């Protein structure tokens, strides 16, 4: 299993627009990626409702994880996206 912890970069947290961009990117990955708030159960990164339910705020640490061929690349791509201020691209 490949894991990485990343802080939410979007100013208003992982709300609808940033979550949508994140979920779309997760759906394009060749492996299933999960995301979790530190100390909580992971959820499917491809599920919009699950990602929104995390209620992740700006600067909060999230743990991304994946298993299988391409896991490191998938996690790193999503970590890079999550660390950006996706609200600034509106």
N, CA, C and O atoms as CSV, one atom per row, in Angstrom:
chain,resi,resn,atom,element,x,y,z
A,1,UNK,N,N,0.848,-1.183,0.000
A,1,UNK,CA,C,0.000,0.000,0.000
A,1,UNK,C,C,0.886,1.236,0.000
A,1,UNK,O,O,1.856,1.331,0.752
A,2,UNK,N,N,0.532,2.169,-0.852
A,2,UNK,CA,C,1.248,3.436,-0.916
A,2,UNK,C,C,0.371,4.499,-0.272
A,2,UNK,O,O,-0.807,4.622,-0.611
A,3,UNK,N,N,0.934,5.266,0.652
A,3,UNK,CA,C,0.190,6.309,1.357
A,3,UNK,C,C,0.956,7.617,1.347
A,3,UNK,O,O,2.185,7.655,1.288
A,4,UNK,N,N,0.186,8.676,1.408
A,4,UNK,CA,C,0.789,10.001,1.554
A,4,UNK,C,C,-0.194,10.904,2.285
A,4,UNK,O,O,-1.400,10.858,2.042
A,5,UNK,N,N,0.335,11.717,3.175
A,5,UNK,CA,C,-0.479,12.699,3.879
A,5,UNK,C,C,-0.276,14.048,3.207
A,5,UNK,O,O,0.851,14.444,2.909
A,6,UNK,N,N,-1.378,14.747,2.972
A,6,UNK,CA,C,-1.327,16.042,2.300
A,6,UNK,C,C,-2.326,16.986,2.957
A,6,UNK,O,O,-3.371,16.556,3.446
A,7,UNK,N,N,-1.998,18.268,2.966
A,7,UNK,CA,C,-2.893,19.278,3.526
A,7,UNK,C,C,-3.782,19.851,2.429
A,7,UNK,O,O,-3.339,20.053,1.298
A,8,UNK,N,N,-5.028,20.108,2.769
A,8,UNK,CA,C,-5.990,20.688,1.827
A,8,UNK,C,C,-5.567,22.124,1.530
A,8,UNK,O,O,-5.426,22.942,2.439
A,9,UNK,N,N,-5.369,22.418,0.258
A,9,UNK,CA,C,-4.893,23.741,-0.138
A,9,UNK,C,C,-5.981,24.743,-0.448
A,9,UNK,O,O,-5.736,25.949,-0.408
A,10,UNK,N,N,-7.176,24.273,-0.757
A,10,UNK,CA,C,-8.261,25.191,-1.111
A,10,UNK,C,C,-8.669,26.030,0.093
A,10,UNK,O,O,-8.857,25.516,1.196
A,11,UNK,N,N,-8.799,27.313,-0.141
A,11,UNK,CA,C,-9.101,28.269,0.940
A,11,UNK,C,C,-10.355,27.927,1.719
A,11,UNK,O,O,-10.401,28.111,2.936
A,12,UNK,N,N,-11.360,27.439,1.041
A,12,UNK,CA,C,-12.611,27.133,1.745
A,12,UNK,C,C,-12.779,25.636,1.984
A,12,UNK,O,O,-13.889,25.158,2.216
A,13,UNK,N,N,-11.690,24.914,1.925
A,13,UNK,CA,C,-11.729,23.479,2.202
A,13,UNK,C,C,-12.177,22.666,1.001
A,13,UNK,O,O,-12.214,23.155,-0.128
A,14,UNK,N,N,-12.509,21.439,1.268
A,14,UNK,CA,C,-12.873,20.505,0.200
A,14,UNK,C,C,-14.389,20.544,0.009
A,14,UNK,O,O,-15.085,19.555,0.240
A,15,UNK,N,N,-14.883,21.705,-0.419
A,15,UNK,CA,C,-16.317,21.867,-0.660
A,15,UNK,C,C,-16.638,21.432,-2.091
A,15,UNK,O,O,-15.814,20.767,-2.719
A,16,UNK,N,N,-17.779,21.778,-2.611
A,16,UNK,CA,C,-18.296,21.239,-3.872
A,16,UNK,C,C,-17.333,21.323,-5.063
A,16,UNK,O,O,-17.043,20.297,-5.677
A,17,UNK,N,N,-16.841,22.489,-5.399
A,17,UNK,CA,C,-16.007,22.593,-6.598
A,17,UNK,C,C,-14.674,21.861,-6.440
A,17,UNK,O,O,-14.353,21.030,-7.290
A,18,UNK,N,N,-13.888,22.123,-5.406
A,18,UNK,CA,C,-12.637,21.384,-5.253
A,18,UNK,C,C,-12.861,19.875,-5.118
A,18,UNK,O,O,-12.086,19.077,-5.646
A,19,UNK,N,N,-13.920,19.494,-4.413
A,19,UNK,CA,C,-14.210,18.065,-4.259
A,19,UNK,C,C,-14.535,17.441,-5.604
A,19,UNK,O,O,-14.113,16.320,-5.887
A,20,UNK,N,N,-15.276,18.152,-6.428
A,20,UNK,CA,C,-15.629,17.649,-7.752
A,20,UNK,C,C,-14.384,17.431,-8.613
A,20,UNK,O,O,-14.254,16.400,-9.274
A,21,UNK,N,N,-13.479,18.393,-8.604
A,21,UNK,CA,C,-12.232,18.257,-9.369
A,21,UNK,C,C,-11.405,17.085,-8.851
A,21,UNK,O,O,-10.818,16.340,-9.635
A,22,UNK,N,N,-11.361,16.926,-7.545
A,22,UNK,CA,C,-10.615,15.836,-6.929
A,22,UNK,C,C,-11.224,14.479,-7.295
A,22,UNK,O,O,-10.501,13.555,-7.666
A,23,UNK,N,N,-12.538,14.361,-7.190
A,23,UNK,CA,C,-13.236,13.102,-7.496
A,23,UNK,C,C,-13.057,12.741,-8.976
A,23,UNK,O,O,-12.832,11.576,-9.304
A,24,UNK,N,N,-13.153,13.711,-9.850
A,24,UNK,CA,C,-12.961,13.454,-11.282
A,24,UNK,C,C,-11.557,12.933,-11.551
A,24,UNK,O,O,-11.379,11.994,-12.326
A,25,UNK,N,N,-10.566,13.535,-10.918
A,25,UNK,CA,C,-9.182,13.081,-11.092
A,25,UNK,C,C,-8.998,11.679,-10.526
A,25,UNK,O,O,-8.282,10.863,-11.107
A,26,UNK,N,N,-9.640,11.394,-9.395
A,26,UNK,CA,C,-9.541,10.056,-8.799
A,26,UNK,C,C,-10.169,9.004,-9.701
A,26,UNK,O,O,-9.672,7.882,-9.793
A,27,UNK,N,N,-11.252,9.364,-10.361
A,27,UNK,CA,C,-11.940,8.431,-11.256
A,27,UNK,C,C,-11.096,8.086,-12.482
A,27,UNK,O,O,-11.292,7.031,-13.085
A,28,UNK,N,N,-10.177,8.944,-12.850
A,28,UNK,CA,C,-9.299,8.694,-14.003
A,28,UNK,C,C,-8.103,7.801,-13.664
A,28,UNK,O,O,-7.386,7.361,-14.562
A,29,UNK,N,N,-7.887,7.535,-12.390
A,29,UNK,CA,C,-6.718,6.751,-11.975
A,29,UNK,C,C,-6.914,5.263,-12.288
A,29,UNK,O,O,-8.039,4.765,-12.269
A,30,UNK,N,N,-5.819,4.560,-12.575
A,30,UNK,CA,C,-5.915,3.135,-12.894
A,30,UNK,C,C,-6.125,2.240,-11.669
A,30,UNK,O,O,-6.380,1.044,-11.809
A,31,UNK,N,N,-6.018,2.818,-10.475
A,31,UNK,CA,C,-6.217,2.067,-9.229
A,31,UNK,C,C,-7.219,2.816,-8.357
A,31,UNK,O,O,-7.419,4.020,-8.517
A,32,UNK,N,N,-7.841,2.099,-7.441
A,32,UNK,CA,C,-8.770,2.716,-6.502
A,32,UNK,C,C,-7.964,3.436,-5.423
A,32,UNK,O,O,-7.080,2.855,-4.793
A,33,UNK,N,N,-8.285,4.697,-5.229
A,33,UNK,CA,C,-7.609,5.510,-4.222
A,33,UNK,C,C,-8.609,5.824,-3.116
A,33,UNK,O,O,-9.768,6.142,-3.385
A,34,UNK,N,N,-8.153,5.732,-1.880
A,34,UNK,CA,C,-9.005,6.106,-0.754
A,34,UNK,C,C,-8.421,7.347,-0.094
A,34,UNK,O,O,-7.232,7.644,-0.214
A,35,UNK,N,N,-9.300,8.063,0.609
A,35,UNK,CA,C,-8.891,9.279,1.292
A,35,UNK,C,C,-9.527,9.264,2.678
A,35,UNK,O,O,-10.667,8.831,2.845
A,36,UNK,N,N,-8.783,9.739,3.660
A,36,UNK,CA,C,-9.290,9.733,5.040
A,36,UNK,C,C,-8.766,10.940,5.801
A,36,UNK,O,O,-7.660,11.426,5.566
A,37,UNK,N,N,-9.602,11.403,6.719
A,37,UNK,CA,C,-9.117,12.368,7.707
A,37,UNK,C,C,-8.274,11.558,8.671
A,37,UNK,O,O,-8.557,10.388,8.926
A,38,UNK,N,N,-7.255,12.175,9.197
A,38,UNK,CA,C,-6.353,11.476,10.117
A,38,UNK,C,C,-7.143,10.870,11.273
A,38,UNK,O,O,-7.881,11.571,11.965
A,39,UNK,N,N,-6.984,9.573,11.476
A,39,UNK,CA,C,-7.653,8.890,12.571
A,39,UNK,C,C,-9.061,8.413,12.255
A,39,UNK,O,O,-9.731,7.871,13.134
A,40,UNK,N,N,-9.530,8.597,11.028
A,40,UNK,CA,C,-10.869,8.177,10.630
A,40,UNK,C,C,-10.782,7.105,9.545
A,40,UNK,O,O,-9.729,6.901,8.942
A,41,UNK,N,N,-11.894,6.431,9.309
A,41,UNK,CA,C,-11.945,5.401,8.274
A,41,UNK,C,C,-11.821,6.029,6.887
A,41,UNK,O,O,-12.356,7.110,6.643
A,42,UNK,N,N,-11.114,5.351,5.977
A,42,UNK,CA,C,-10.973,5.872,4.611
A,42,UNK,C,C,-12.269,5.719,3.817
A,42,UNK,O,O,-13.085,4.838,4.084
A,43,UNK,N,N,-12.432,6.602,2.834
A,43,UNK,CA,C,-13.563,6.540,1.912
A,43,UNK,C,C,-13.019,6.493,0.485
A,43,UNK,O,O,-11.867,6.844,0.233
A,44,UNK,N,N,-13.857,6.058,-0.430
A,44,UNK,CA,C,-13.492,5.982,-1.841
A,44,UNK,C,C,-13.330,7.394,-2.399
A,44,UNK,O,O,-14.254,8.204,-2.325
A,45,UNK,N,N,-12.175,7.682,-2.946
A,45,UNK,CA,C,-11.905,9.017,-3.495
A,45,UNK,C,C,-12.719,9.302,-4.749
A,45,UNK,O,O,-12.777,10.447,-5.197
A,46,UNK,N,N,-13.356,8.269,-5.328
A,46,UNK,CA,C,-14.184,8.456,-6.524
A,46,UNK,C,C,-15.632,8.775,-6.179
A,46,UNK,O,O,-16.444,8.983,-7.080
A,47,UNK,N,N,-15.970,8.818,-4.899
A,47,UNK,CA,C,-17.343,9.066,-4.461
A,47,UNK,C,C,-17.491,10.512,-3.990
A,47,UNK,O,O,-16.919,10.907,-2.975
A,48,UNK,N,N,-18.265,11.292,-4.740
A,48,UNK,CA,C,-18.455,12.696,-4.409
A,48,UNK,C,C,-19.076,12.854,-3.015
A,48,UNK,O,O,-18.616,13.674,-2.220
A,49,UNK,N,N,-20.105,12.081,-2.723
A,49,UNK,CA,C,-20.758,12.200,-1.415
A,49,UNK,C,C,-19.806,11.850,-0.278
A,49,UNK,O,O,-19.805,12.509,0.761
A,50,UNK,N,N,-18.999,10.816,-0.473
A,50,UNK,CA,C,-18.058,10.414,0.570
A,50,UNK,C,C,-16.989,11.472,0.797
A,50,UNK,O,O,-16.620,11.758,1.936
A,51,UNK,N,N,-16.494,12.049,-0.286
A,51,UNK,CA,C,-15.461,13.084,-0.173
A,51,UNK,C,C,-16.034,14.334,0.494
A,51,UNK,O,O,-15.378,14.938,1.343
A,52,UNK,N,N,-17.250,14.726,0.118
A,52,UNK,CA,C,-17.883,15.881,0.758
A,52,UNK,C,C,-18.136,15.619,2.242
A,52,UNK,O,O,-18.017,16.525,3.068
A,53,UNK,N,N,-18.485,14.378,2.573
A,53,UNK,CA,C,-18.779,14.029,3.961
A,53,UNK,C,C,-17.545,14.126,4.859
A,53,UNK,O,O,-17.675,14.193,6.081
A,54,UNK,N,N,-16.359,14.134,4.270
A,54,UNK,CA,C,-15.144,14.319,5.071
A,54,UNK,C,C,-15.129,15.687,5.735
A,54,UNK,O,O,-14.526,15.866,6.793
A,55,UNK,N,N,-15.796,16.653,5.109
A,55,UNK,CA,C,-15.858,18.032,5.619
A,55,UNK,C,C,-14.459,18.571,5.926
A,55,UNK,O,O,-14.240,19.221,6.948
A,56,UNK,N,N,-13.525,18.289,5.025
A,56,UNK,CA,C,-12.138,18.710,5.214
A,56,UNK,C,C,-12.001,20.218,5.021
A,56,UNK,O,O,-12.480,20.773,4.032
A,57,UNK,N,N,-11.355,20.862,5.958
A,57,UNK,CA,C,-11.141,22.311,5.944
A,57,UNK,C,C,-9.747,22.652,5.411
A,57,UNK,O,O,-8.868,21.794,5.326
A,58,UNK,N,N,-9.573,23.908,5.059
A,58,UNK,CA,C,-8.270,24.395,4.583
A,58,UNK,C,C,-7.169,24.049,5.593
A,58,UNK,O,O,-7.303,24.316,6.787
A,59,UNK,N,N,-6.094,23.459,5.099
A,59,UNK,CA,C,-4.954,23.133,5.944
A,59,UNK,C,C,-5.063,21.805,6.674
A,59,UNK,O,O,-4.090,21.351,7.275
A,60,UNK,N,N,-6.228,21.176,6.632
A,60,UNK,CA,C,-6.413,19.895,7.318
A,60,UNK,C,C,-5.667,18.785,6.578
A,60,UNK,O,O,-5.642,18.751,5.347
A,61,UNK,N,N,-5.064,17.885,7.341
A,61,UNK,CA,C,-4.317,16.772,6.760
A,61,UNK,C,C,-5.255,15.639,6.363
A,61,UNK,O,O,-6.102,15.214,7.149
A,62,UNK,N,N,-5.093,15.156,5.129
A,62,UNK,CA,C,-5.822,13.990,4.639
A,62,UNK,C,C,-4.806,12.935,4.228
A,62,UNK,O,O,-3.721,13.258,3.746
A,63,UNK,N,N,-5.165,11.684,4.420
A,63,UNK,CA,C,-4.293,10.569,4.048
A,63,UNK,C,C,-4.841,9.921,2.792
A,63,UNK,O,O,-5.967,9.423,2.781
A,64,UNK,N,N,-4.046,9.928,1.734
A,64,UNK,CA,C,-4.395,9.262,0.483
A,64,UNK,C,C,-3.692,7.922,0.458
A,64,UNK,O,O,-2.536,7.820,0.868
A,65,UNK,N,N,-4.378,6.886,-0.019
A,65,UNK,CA,C,-3.744,5.577,-0.114
A,65,UNK,C,C,-4.303,4.799,-1.297
A,65,UNK,O,O,-5.453,4.976,-1.699
A,66,UNK,N,N,-3.452,3.928,-1.843
A,66,UNK,CA,C,-3.835,3.080,-2.974
A,66,UNK,C,C,-2.949,1.845,-2.972
A,66,UNK,O,O,-1.854,1.841,-2.410
A,67,UNK,N,N,-3.454,0.792,-3.616
A,67,UNK,CA,C,-2.734,-0.472,-3.718
A,67,UNK,C,C,-2.703,-0.881,-5.182
A,67,UNK,O,O,-3.680,-0.699,-5.908
A,68,UNK,N,N,-1.579,-1.434,-5.609
A,68,UNK,CA,C,-1.487,-1.993,-6.953
A,68,UNK,C,C,-0.528,-1.239,-7.846
A,68,UNK,O,O,0.079,-0.240,-7.459
A,69,UNK,N,N,-0.415,-1.759,-9.064
A,69,UNK,CA,C,0.454,-1.134,-10.061
A,69,UNK,C,C,-0.068,0.267,-10.364
A,69,UNK,O,O,-1.244,0.436,-10.686
A,70,UNK,N,N,0.776,1.241,-10.267
A,70,UNK,CA,C,0.397,2.623,-10.507
A,70,UNK,C,C,-0.063,3.363,-9.271
A,70,UNK,O,O,-0.426,4.536,-9.355
A,71,UNK,N,N,-0.056,2.699,-8.116
A,71,UNK,CA,C,-0.513,3.343,-6.881
A,71,UNK,C,C,0.299,4.588,-6.526
A,71,UNK,O,O,-0.290,5.628,-6.229
A,72,UNK,N,N,1.638,4.516,-6.547
A,72,UNK,CA,C,2.396,5.726,-6.182
A,72,UNK,C,C,2.092,6.912,-7.101
A,72,UNK,O,O,1.934,8.039,-6.633
A,73,UNK,N,N,2.013,6.659,-8.382
A,73,UNK,CA,C,1.749,7.736,-9.333
A,73,UNK,C,C,0.360,8.326,-9.114
A,73,UNK,O,O,0.187,9.544,-9.156
A,74,UNK,N,N,-0.628,7.464,-8.882
A,74,UNK,CA,C,-1.999,7.927,-8.662
A,74,UNK,C,C,-2.084,8.782,-7.404
A,74,UNK,O,O,-2.676,9.861,-7.423
A,75,UNK,N,N,-1.498,8.305,-6.319
A,75,UNK,CA,C,-1.539,9.037,-5.055
A,75,UNK,C,C,-0.806,10.367,-5.186
A,75,UNK,O,O,-1.294,11.390,-4.706
A,76,UNK,N,N,0.344,10.367,-5.823
A,76,UNK,CA,C,1.105,11.609,-5.975
A,76,UNK,C,C,0.351,12.625,-6.825
A,76,UNK,O,O,0.352,13.815,-6.509
A,77,UNK,N,N,-0.292,12.172,-7.896
A,77,UNK,CA,C,-1.063,13.091,-8.740
A,77,UNK,C,C,-2.212,13.721,-7.953
A,77,UNK,O,O,-2.446,14.927,-8.038
A,78,UNK,N,N,-2.921,12.901,-7.192
A,78,UNK,CA,C,-4.034,13.420,-6.400
A,78,UNK,C,C,-3.556,14.297,-5.247
A,78,UNK,O,O,-4.222,15.270,-4.895
A,79,UNK,N,N,-2.427,13.968,-4.665
A,79,UNK,CA,C,-1.867,14.782,-3.584
A,79,UNK,C,C,-1.489,16.166,-4.109
A,79,UNK,O,O,-1.736,17.175,-3.449
A,80,UNK,N,N,-0.898,16.207,-5.281
A,80,UNK,CA,C,-0.528,17.482,-5.896
A,80,UNK,C,C,-1.764,18.339,-6.141
A,80,UNK,O,O,-1.759,19.542,-5.878
A,81,UNK,N,N,-2.817,17.713,-6.645
A,81,UNK,CA,C,-4.064,18.424,-6.900
A,81,UNK,C,C,-4.681,18.938,-5.602
A,81,UNK,O,O,-5.097,20.095,-5.526
A,82,UNK,N,N,-4.741,18.091,-4.595
A,82,UNK,CA,C,-5.359,18.435,-3.318
A,82,UNK,C,C,-4.626,19.569,-2.610
A,82,UNK,O,O,-5.246,20.373,-1.913
A,83,UNK,N,N,-3.317,19.635,-2.787
A,83,UNK,CA,C,-2.513,20.667,-2.127
A,83,UNK,C,C,-2.682,22.051,-2.760
A,83,UNK,O,O,-2.313,23.060,-2.159
A,84,UNK,N,N,-3.234,22.093,-3.963
A,84,UNK,CA,C,-3.428,23.366,-4.661
A,84,UNK,C,C,-4.659,24.083,-4.140
A,84,UNK,O,O,-5.557,23.469,-3.564
A,85,UNK,N,N,-4.689,25.399,-4.354
A,85,UNK,CA,C,-5.878,26.173,-4.029
A,85,UNK,C,C,-6.787,26.099,-5.244
A,85,UNK,O,O,-6.707,26.939,-6.140
A,86,UNK,N,N,-7.647,25.095,-5.271
A,86,UNK,CA,C,-8.526,24.882,-6.417
A,86,UNK,C,C,-9.584,25.965,-6.557
A,86,UNK,O,O,-10.195,26.094,-7.619
A,87,UNK,N,N,-9.809,26.736,-5.522
A,87,UNK,CA,C,-10.728,27.858,-5.596
A,87,UNK,C,C,-10.147,28.997,-6.425
A,87,UNK,O,O,-10.895,29.774,-7.017
A,88,UNK,N,N,-8.843,29.102,-6.472
A,88,UNK,CA,C,-8.180,30.180,-7.201
A,88,UNK,C,C,-8.337,30.014,-8.712
A,88,UNK,O,O,-8.128,30.964,-9.466
A,89,UNK,N,N,-8.702,28.812,-9.156
A,89,UNK,CA,C,-8.835,28.553,-10.597
A,89,UNK,C,C,-10.250,28.768,-11.092
A,89,UNK,O,O,-10.561,28.452,-12.240
A,90,UNK,N,N,-11.103,29.298,-10.247
A,90,UNK,CA,C,-12.505,29.526,-10.629
A,90,UNK,C,C,-12.620,30.634,-11.640
A,90,UNK,O,O,-13.724,30.961,-12.075
